[in-house]
Amino acid sequence: MERLYLYQASLAVWGLSFLLNAGSSFATGDGGIVPLLFAVSGGALVLGSGYESLRTDPAEFTISAGSLFLVIGTAFLILILTVLDVAFPL
């Protein structure tokens, strides 16, 4: 699989986790500035990663294996922690 698509998919997962967190905050009635910023930044990450994956040539995209592993690992971790936060709020 192309590294570009793995990288952009990881950024989209980051954005989806931000949107999930904001959505759960809005659903509980917490409509402060932080959930609003999470919603805006999550939407921007999803849209931006989609745009970049369509506009960038995969052959020209370069990223080291370590950096790619770090981005994928943090996306996986942030998604798990967000799901746990939404499922078991404090």
Beta strands, then each sheet from edge to edge (+ up, - down):
end
